[in-house]
Amino acid sequence: MQDRAQVLIIGGGIVGCSTAYHLAKSGCRDVLLVEKGELTSGSTWHAAGLVGQLRSSRNVTRMLKHSVELYESLEAETGQATGWKQVGGLRLACSEERMQELRKGATTARSFGLEMHMLSPQEALDLFPIMSPKDIIGGAFLPTDGYADPSSVTRALAKGARDGGVTIERGVRVEEFLLKDRRVTGVRTNQGDIEVETVLLAAG
Ligand SMILES: Cc1cc2nc3c(=O)[nH]c(=O)nc-3n(C[C@H](O)[C@H](O)[C@H](O)COP(=O)(O)OP(=O)(O)OC[C@H]3O[C@@H](n4cnc5c(N)ncnc54)[C@H](O)[C@@H]3O)c2cc1C
């Protein structure tokens, strides 16, 4: 295993692999990702994979919009399946308070440039006919939401990162940070020390 890297990413879940992919895309060549087990063996493996873009934070929503755009092309780019299905996201209201929350959400969505339509109970039922319409007073639909297979997306990002020059080492556990003048200058692993300029902690 190499003993130095400009950027060291700790953790091979979706956050670590996505960061590696985007660093490679931005032209950063000396990137090493270490994962103590197998890629996507942490929380990422357990995730349901729902991709709902509307969040209270503008930046998180922007990131999720970027994710959706990326998932549309990642499979073709890497040849690795992602399981991305843009089926849309349905939100339901059974109380006036919840309906009000959805209306506010629709205003926020518009200001974020995200498509979101308010629905009558019948329109919600038309979209999801197997539910019981009892108590539903309305809903909202975000047509660009969807779901993906989190492990497959992570593997596709890892493939894209490797294609862009990132090195990924599995079975390497970081056990200690090495400090000089209160700055991290390296890590100690079960496979030896690695000297680094920047450490990115994506260990879950
Ligand atoms: C049941 C469940 C359902 C979920 N559903 C959704 C959903 O529908 N939609 C959604 O957006 N999110 C969902 N999430 C949340 C989502 O899974 C997490 O936000 C995401 O997977 C976090 O990714 P991560 O890369 O930060 O962490 P992880 O996937 O946990 O990756 C961290 C990696 O770091 C490695 N690691 C840890 N310590 C070290 C070390 N010392 N040295 C080297 N490697 C190390 C681990 O082995 C692991 O592989 C769900 C989570 C759970 C548990």
PDBQT file of the ligand as one rigid body, heavy atoms in Angstrom, charges set to zero:
ROOT
HETATM    1  C1  LIG A 301     -32.232   1.555   7.932  1.00  0.00    +0.000 C 
HETATM    2  C2  LIG A 301     -31.709   2.795   7.228  1.00  0.00    +0.000 A 
HETATM    3  C3  LIG A 301     -32.438   3.342   6.165  1.00  0.00    +0.000 A 
HETATM    4  C4  LIG A 301     -31.983   4.495   5.526  1.00  0.00    +0.000 A 
HETATM    5  N1  LIG A 301     -32.688   4.982   4.449  1.00  0.00    +0.000 NA
HETATM    6  C5  LIG A 301     -32.247   6.078   3.786  1.00  0.00    +0.000 A 
HETATM    7  C6  LIG A 301     -32.944   6.566   2.637  1.00  0.00    +0.000 A 
HETATM    8  O1  LIG A 301     -33.947   6.011   2.218  1.00  0.00    +0.000 OA
HETATM    9  N2  LIG A 301     -32.466   7.678   2.005  1.00  0.00    +0.000 N 
HETATM   10  C7  LIG A 301     -31.325   8.320   2.454  1.00  0.00    +0.000 A 
HETATM   11  O2  LIG A 301     -30.918   9.319   1.835  1.00  0.00    +0.000 OA
HETATM   12  N3  LIG A 301     -30.637   7.866   3.542  1.00  0.00    +0.000 NA
HETATM   13  C8  LIG A 301     -31.069   6.775   4.211  1.00  0.00    +0.000 A 
HETATM   14  N4  LIG A 301     -30.376   6.314   5.296  1.00  0.00    +0.000 N 
HETATM   15  C9  LIG A 301     -29.192   7.067   5.728  1.00  0.00    +0.000 C 
HETATM   16  C10 LIG A 301     -27.968   6.658   4.886  1.00  0.00    +0.000 C 
HETATM   17  O3  LIG A 301     -27.810   5.261   4.922  1.00  0.00    +0.000 OA
HETATM   18  C11 LIG A 301     -26.698   7.319   5.460  1.00  0.00    +0.000 C 
HETATM   19  O4  LIG A 301     -26.886   8.719   5.565  1.00  0.00    +0.000 OA
HETATM   20  C12 LIG A 301     -25.497   7.071   4.555  1.00  0.00    +0.000 C 
HETATM   21  O5  LIG A 301     -25.390   5.714   4.179  1.00  0.00    +0.000 OA
HETATM   22  C13 LIG A 301     -24.232   7.494   5.284  1.00  0.00    +0.000 C 
HETATM   23  O6  LIG A 301     -23.141   7.180   4.445  1.00  0.00    +0.000 OA
HETATM   24  P1  LIG A 301     -21.670   7.304   4.967  1.00  0.00    +0.000 P 
HETATM   25  O7  LIG A 301     -20.772   7.051   3.804  1.00  0.00    +0.000 OA
HETATM   26  O8  LIG A 301     -21.525   8.588   5.721  1.00  0.00    +0.000 OA
HETATM   27  O9  LIG A 301     -21.517   6.176   6.095  1.00  0.00    +0.000 OA
HETATM   28  P2  LIG A 301     -21.308   4.569   5.963  1.00  0.00    +0.000 P 
HETATM   29  O10 LIG A 301     -22.099   3.980   4.853  1.00  0.00    +0.000 OA
HETATM   30  O11 LIG A 301     -21.539   4.031   7.335  1.00  0.00    +0.000 OA
HETATM   31  O12 LIG A 301     -19.786   4.457   5.568  1.00  0.00    +0.000 OA
HETATM   32  C14 LIG A 301     -18.737   4.635   6.462  1.00  0.00    +0.000 C 
HETATM   33  C15 LIG A 301     -17.657   3.629   6.102  1.00  0.00    +0.000 C 
HETATM   34  O13 LIG A 301     -16.498   3.932   6.869  1.00  0.00    +0.000 OA
HETATM   35  C16 LIG A 301     -15.872   2.720   7.217  1.00  0.00    +0.000 C 
HETATM   36  N5  LIG A 301     -15.031   2.978   8.382  1.00  0.00    +0.000 N 
HETATM   37  C17 LIG A 301     -15.451   3.297   9.636  1.00  0.00    +0.000 A 
HETATM   38  N6  LIG A 301     -14.392   3.470  10.453  1.00  0.00    +0.000 NA
HETATM   39  C18 LIG A 301     -13.277   3.267   9.694  1.00  0.00    +0.000 A 
HETATM   40  C19 LIG A 301     -11.871   3.289   9.984  1.00  0.00    +0.000 A 
HETATM   41  N7  LIG A 301     -11.409   3.555  11.216  1.00  0.00    +0.000 N 
HETATM   42  N8  LIG A 301     -10.994   3.036   8.978  1.00  0.00    +0.000 NA
HETATM   43  C20 LIG A 301     -11.454   2.763   7.713  1.00  0.00    +0.000 A 
HETATM   44  N9  LIG A 301     -12.778   2.711   7.404  1.00  0.00    +0.000 NA
HETATM   45  C21 LIG A 301     -13.677   2.962   8.371  1.00  0.00    +0.000 A 
HETATM   46  C22 LIG A 301     -17.039   1.770   7.497  1.00  0.00    +0.000 C 
HETATM   47  O14 LIG A 301     -16.647   0.413   7.376  1.00  0.00    +0.000 OA
HETATM   48  C23 LIG A 301     -18.046   2.188   6.432  1.00  0.00    +0.000 C 
HETATM   49  O15 LIG A 301     -17.964   1.398   5.258  1.00  0.00    +0.000 OA
HETATM   50  C24 LIG A 301     -30.783   5.139   5.955  1.00  0.00    +0.000 A 
HETATM   51  C25 LIG A 301     -30.038   4.569   7.005  1.00  0.00    +0.000 A 
HETATM   52  C26 LIG A 301     -30.483   3.409   7.631  1.00  0.00    +0.000 A 
HETATM   53  C27 LIG A 301     -29.637   2.821   8.748  1.00  0.00    +0.000 C 
ENDROOT
TORSDOF 0
